[in-house]
Amino acid sequence: MGNERLSGKTAIISGGASGIGAASAKRFVEEGARVVIGDIDLAKSEALAAELGPNALAAELDVREPEHWQSAFERASALGDVTTLVNSAGVSIPGSIEDIDLDQFRATLSINLDGVFLGCKHAGAAMKAASGGSIINVGSTLGVRSGAIFPAYSSSKGAVRMLSRSIALHCAAQGYDIRVNTLLPGAIHTEMVEGYIAAGKQAGQSRDQVIQGFASVHPMNRLGTATETANAIVFLASDESSFTTGADLPVDGGYLA
């Protein structure tokens, strides 16, 4: 690693203080990028930025708030023109259609879908004014192949796929050098999965049983790591993917195969 495949690039990463977002921030800096770590938890963002050094800045970013996005892009101007956006912020509230209520459903869509829309809206304007760029939206395999207890999460992530394709087609038709792709992680061992593990333990399962339950639906029979997912994001952010737009990239141990 550390071949500086992202040298000269400036990225904003939402949900950048934990999970896939934090792993991406670390990999981006290793690869020579400058990064704004946007997260609703500013203290956690600041701690990670301090760890990563002068090429990382923190920004408070509630992805549901347009003014937070504006502030994050203004913050990024201290590092250079924004070339890359990673929409990684997300939430999952499990519950079947009988169990989940409207407020929970709307809360999921407001973060997972509205937040991506706002990020793409701001990034598109910034990249159009500059020299193009790459937008990577973190979707999910559950946006392709749903589950009984994920009506809200699956709805939001399925919509992210279609939103990404629409924006990619628009940018291509307008001649903007802006690529938009969707990453489809399987079960990745992050804080979100830890929440499912805790719920499983409360329901009487052991930690190992819950983890193996997740692992067993992936042909590779294990959970993925945040770094494995971040490596794919580095590819989509790099010039190596210069002819890739409107695509889905699974990082799922064969789950969608």
Buried (B, 14 or more C-beta within 10 A) or exposed (E): EEEEBBEEBBBBBBBBBBBBBBBBBBBBBBBBBBBBBBBBBBEBBBBBBEEBEEBBBBBBBBBBBEEBBEBBBEBBEEBEBBBBBBBBBBBBBBBEEEEBEEEBBEBBBBBBBBBBBBBBEBBBEBBBEBEBBBBBBBBBBBBBBBEEBBBBBBBBBBBBBEBBBEBBEEBBEEEBBBBBBBBBBBBBBBEBBEBBBEEBEEEEBEEEEBBBBBBEBBEEEBBBBBBBBBBBBBBBBBEEBEEBBBBBBBBBBEBBE
